[in-house]
Amino acid sequence: MKRNVLFAILIGLSFFFAMFTTDIFVFASPDQYVSYIVKGDSMRPMLEENDWIKVKSDIEVSDIYAAPWPNGDIIVFYAPQTNSSDALLIYAHRAIEKETNNQTGITFFRTKGDNNAAPNNFAVDYRGEDYSWNGMVSEKLLIGKVAGITQPSSAGSWNGVAYNVTVYTNSTVTEPNFSQSDKKIQFDITGYTSYSTNGFCNVTIPKALLNCSSLADWQVKLNETSIAYTAGENETYTFVYFTYGYSIHHIQIIGTQSISGQQTDSSSQWIPIATVVVAAILLGSILYLVKKRKKDAQQESKSVDA
């Protein structure tokens, strides 16, 4: 069986998301973006298990660039169904080709998981060729395309408190590494989500872990060269934003004040968080499906019936 990237729907869960990244969605309109958490490995290394993705939903077919890895956009869509009793699955795979059916005028996408050997070859949907055609998925099943990825990573635990560094980006990044002695966080940029001119990162850093007396005192280095950045803060976190041209890069974010003390085991700190994650996923899925059924009963929708 092919490995697929599946998602637990996390709509209306900003209270939980704020536990890790606070202001990630501050600029997102509810009508334009929807959030998911990744389950599966078919898009590795671009998308890892438990990554959060922000999907832009108010797009046109012409907004999607289809090309083989690494240039094609990553799109999120409902899988075609062979019968009405099939489970409702959501995929996030790269659009590697798009074609318009001349008879119907409907555009279809050939998709592939970056970590899969072959493209998806979807069976004919029970509702007809408007939903799947020649192994491709219809624009009618399209949810949107990935605009950014949020990757919360453990930076270790001190005095029994676990700290996380979160990177929101449109690139593929390695897990951030925090150095207490060097007062810095570093990671590598190894790829990107879609065909674009520039990449970006917005890194959320707990002040208790790494800090500066002034926002102007931070240093961001791209391949050992200092670059411009924009920084913001609240009482608990510092947000460091910077851009770069697409390539392979080594990033260092250097502060002036580092947490003191000895690193301790943080495994027990994740038990309550995991409980909240499960509850949030279940709640978000129920709210979404109830809302969708009501909407489908009122008007025809381009998404798969719940």
For each residue, the residues with C-beta under 8 A, 3 or more apart:
1:
2: 42 113 116 120
3: 40 41 42 113 115 116
4: 40 42 79 89 91 113
5: 38 39 40 41 42 43 47 91 92 93 113
6: 39 40 89 90 91
7: 36 37 38 39 76 90 92
8: 36 37 39 281 284 285
9: 36 90 281 284 285 288
10: 13 16 17 35 36 37 52 280 281 284
11: 34 35 284 287 288
12: 283 284 287
13: 10 16 17 35 280 283 284
14: 17 18 25
15: 18 19
16: 10 13 19 276 277 280
17: 10 13 14 20 21 24 25 35 52
18: 14 15 21 22
19: 15 16 273 276
20: 17 150 152 164 166 204
21: 17 18 24 150 152 166 168 204
22: 18 204 234 236 237
23: 26 232 234 239
24: 17 21 54 150 166 168 202 204
25: 14 17 28 33 35 54
26: 23
27:
28: 25 32 33 54
29: 32 33
30: 33
31: 57 58
32: 28 29 56 57 58
33: 25 28 29 30 54 55 56 57 144 147
34: 11 55 57 143 144
35: 10 11 13 17 25 52 53 54 55
36: 7 8 9 10 52 53 55 76 90 92
37: 7 8 10 50 51 52 53 281
38: 5 7 43 47 48 49 50 51 52 53 92
39: 5 6 7 8 49 50
40: 3 4 5 6 43 49
41: 3 5 44 48 49 115
42: 2 3 4 5 93 113 114 115 116
43: 5 38 40 46 47 74 92 93 94 113 114 115
44: 41 47 48 114 115
45: 48 114 115 172 190 191
46: 43 74 114 149 172 191 193
47: 5 38 43 44 51 53 74 92 149
48: 38 41 44 45 51 151
49: 38 39 40 41
50: 37 38 39 152
51: 37 38 47 48 149 150 151
52: 10 17 35 36 37 38 149 150 151 152
53: 35 36 37 38 47 76 92 146 148 149 150
54: 24 25 28 33 35 146 147 148 149 150 168
55: 33 34 35 36 76 143 144 145 146 147
56: 32 33 59 144 145 146 147
57: 31 32 33 34 143 144
58: 31 32 144
59: 56 63 64 144 145
60: 63
61: 64 98 107 139 142
62:
63: 59 60 145
64: 59 61 73 75 95 98 109 145
65: 71 72 73 95 194 195
66: 72 73 95 96 97 98 109 110
67: 71 72 95 96 195
68: 71 72 94 96 112
69: 72 94 96 112 114
70: 114 191 192
71: 65 67 68 194 195
72: 65 66 67 68 69 94 95 96 194 195
73: 64 65 66 94 95 145 146 193 194 195
74: 43 46 47 92 93 94 95 145 146 193 194
75: 64 92 93 94 95 109 111 142 143 144 145 146
76: 7 36 53 55 90 91 92 142 143 144 145 146
77: 90 91 109 111 137 141 142 143
78: 88 89 90 91 141 143 303 304
79: 4 89 90 91 122 137 141 304
80: 122 123 124 125 131 132 137 138 141
81: 84 86 88 125 126 127 131 304
82: 86 123 124 125 126
83: 86 126
84: 81 126 305
85:
86: 81 82 83 89
87:
88: 78 81 304 306
89: 4 6 78 79 86
90: 6 7 9 36 76 77 78 79 143
91: 4 5 6 76 77 78 79 111 120
92: 5 7 36 38 43 47 53 74 75 76 146
93: 5 42 43 74 75 111 112 113 120
94: 43 68 69 72 73 74 75 111 112 113 114
95: 64 65 66 67 72 73 74 75 98 109 110 111 145
96: 66 67 68 69 72 110 111 112 119
97: 66 109 110 136
98: 61 64 66 95 107 108 109 110
99: 107 108 110 134 136
100: 105 106 107 108
101: 104 105 106 107 108 129 133
102: 105
103:
104: 101 129 130
105: 100 101 102
106: 100 101 130 133 138 139 140
107: 61 98 99 100 101 138 139
108: 98 99 100 101 132 133 134 136 137 138 139
109: 64 66 75 77 95 97 98 136 137 139 142
110: 66 95 96 97 98 99 119 120 135 136
111: 75 77 91 93 94 95 96 119 120 136 137
112: 68 69 93 94 96 116 118 119 120
113: 2 3 4 5 42 43 93 94 116 120
114: 42 43 44 45 46 69 70 94
115: 3 41 42 43 44 45
116: 2 3 42 112 113 119 120
117:
118: 112 121
119: 96 110 111 112 116 135
120: 2 91 93 110 111 112 113 116 135 137
121: 118 135
122: 79 80 125 132 135 136 137
123: 80 82 132
124: 80 82 128 129 132
125: 80 81 82 122 128 129 130 131 132 138
126: 81 82 83 84
127: 81 130 131
128: 124 125 131
129: 101 104 124 125 132 133
130: 104 106 125 127 138 140
131: 80 81 125 127 128 137 138 140 141
132: 80 108 122 123 124 125 129 135 136 137 138 141
133: 101 106 108 129 136 138
134: 99 108
135: 110 119 120 121 122 132
136: 97 99 108 109 110 111 122 132 133
137: 77 79 80 108 109 111 120 122 131 132 141 142
138: 80 106 107 108 125 130 131 132 133 141 142
139: 61 106 107 108 109 142 302
140: 106 130 131 302 303
141: 77 78 79 80 131 132 137 138 302 303 304
142: 61 75 76 77 109 137 138 139 302
143: 34 55 57 75 76 77 78 90 303
144: 33 34 55 56 57 58 59 75 76
145: 55 56 59 63 64 73 74 75 76 95 194
146: 53 54 55 56 73 74 75 76 92 149 170 193 194
147: 33 54 55 56 170 193
148: 53 54 168 169 170 193
149: 46 47 51 52 53 54 146 168 169 170 193
150: 20 21 24 51 52 53 54 166 167 168
151: 48 51 52 166 167 168 169 173 175
152: 20 21 50 52 164 165 166
153: 164 165 166 167 175 176
154: 157 162 163 164 266
155: 163 164 165 176 178 185 206 209
156: 162 163 178 263 266
157: 154 160 161 162 163 263 264 265 266 269
158: 161 163 259 260 261 262 263 264
159: 261 264
160: 157 264 269
161: 157 158 208 269
162: 154 156 157 266 269 270
163: 154 155 156 157 158 178 206 208 209 259
164: 20 152 153 154 155 206
165: 152 153 155 176 178 185 203 204 205 206 209
166: 20 21 24 150 151 152 153 203 204
167: 150 151 153 173 176 187 201 202 203 204
168: 21 24 54 148 149 150 151 201 202 203 204
169: 148 149 151 173 189 199 200 201 202
170: 146 147 148 149 192 193 194 196 199 200
171: 189 190 191 192 193 199 200 201 246
172: 45 46 189 190 191 192 193
173: 151 167 169 176 187 188 189 190 201 251
174: 187 188 190
175: 151 153 187
176: 153 155 165 167 173 185 186 187 203
177: 185 186 187
178: 155 156 163 165 184 185 209 210
179: 182 183 184 185 186
180: 183 258 259 263
181: 258
182: 179 254
183: 179 180 210 254 255 256 257 258
184: 178 179 210 252 253 254 255
185: 155 165 176 177 178 179 203 205 210 252 253
186: 176 177 179 250 251 252 253
187: 167 173 174 175 176 177 250 251
188: 173 174 248 249 250 251
189: 169 171 172 173 199 201 244 247 248 249 250 251
190: 45 171 172 173 174 248
191: 45 46 70 171 172
192: 70 170 171 172 196 199 246
193: 46 73 74 146 147 148 149 170 171 172 196
194: 65 71 72 73 74 145 146 170
195: 65 67 71 72 73
196: 170 192 193 199 246
197: 245 246
198: 243 244 245 246
199: 169 170 171 189 192 196 243 244 245 246
200: 169 170 171 241 242 243 244
201: 167 168 169 171 173 189 241 242 244 251
202: 24 167 168 169 239 240 241
203: 165 166 167 168 176 185 239 240 241 253
204: 20 21 22 24 165 166 167 168 237 238 239
205: 165 185 209 210 211 237 238 239 240 253 255
206: 155 163 164 165 209 210 236 237
207: 210 211 233 235 236 237 238
208: 161 163 211 236 259
209: 155 163 165 178 205 206 258 259
210: 178 183 184 185 205 206 207 238 253 255 257 258 259
211: 205 207 208 238 255 256 257
212: 215 217 218 238 255 256 257
213: 217 256 257
214: 217
215: 212 218 231 232 233 238
216: 231
217: 212 213 214 255 256
218: 212 215 229 231 238 240 253 254 255
219: 226 252 253 254
220: 226 227 228 229 240 242 251 252 253 254
221: 224 225 226 227 251 252 253 254
222: 225 227 242 244 249 250 251
223: 249 250
224: 221 250 252
225: 221 222
226: 219 220 221
227: 220 221 222 242 244
228: 220 242
229: 218 220 240 241 242
230: 240 241 242
231: 215 216 218 238 239 240 241
232: 23 215 238 239 241
233: 207 215 237 238 239
234: 22 23 237
235: 207
236: 22 206 207 208
237: 22 204 205 206 207 233 234
238: 204 205 207 210 211 212 215 218 231 232 233
239: 23 202 203 204 205 231 232 233
240: 202 203 205 218 220 229 230 231 253
241: 200 201 202 203 229 230 231 232
242: 200 201 220 222 227 228 229 230
243: 198 199 200
244: 189 198 199 200 201 222 227 247 249
245: 197 198 199
246: 171 192 196 197 198 199
247: 189 244
248: 188 189 190
249: 188 189 222 223 244
250: 186 187 188 189 222 223 224
251: 173 186 187 188 189 201 220 221 222
252: 184 185 186 219 220 221 224
253: 184 185 186 203 205 210 218 219 220 221 240
254: 182 183 184 218 219 220 221
255: 183 184 205 210 211 212 217 218 258
256: 183 211 212 213 217
257: 183 210 211 212 213
258: 180 181 183 209 210 255
259: 158 163 180 208 209 210
260: 158
261: 158 159
262: 158
263: 156 157 158 180
264: 157 158 159 160
265: 157 268
266: 154 156 157 162 269 270
267: 270
268: 265 271
269: 157 160 161 162 266 272 273
270: 162 266 267 273 274
271: 268 274 275
272: 269 275 276
273: 19 269 270 276 277
274: 270 271 277 278
275: 271 272 278 279
276: 16 19 272 273 279 280
277: 16 273 274 280 281
278: 274 275 281 282
279: 275 276 282 283
280: 10 13 16 276 277 283 284
281: 8 9 10 37 277 278 284 285
282: 278 279 285 286
283: 12 13 279 280 286 287
284: 8 9 10 11 12 13 280 281 287 288
285: 8 9 281 282 288 289
286: 282 283 289 290
287: 11 12 283 284 290 291
288: 9 11 284 285 291 292
289: 285 286 292 293 306
290: 286 287 293 294
291: 287 288 294 295
292: 288 289 295 296 301 303 306
293: 289 290 296 297 306
294: 290 291 297 298
295: 291 292 298 299 301
296: 292 293 299 301 305 306
297: 293 294
298: 294 295
299: 295 296
300:
301: 292 295 296 305
302: 139 140 141 142
303: 78 140 141 143 292
304: 78 79 81 88 141
305: 84 296 301
306: 88 289 292 293 296
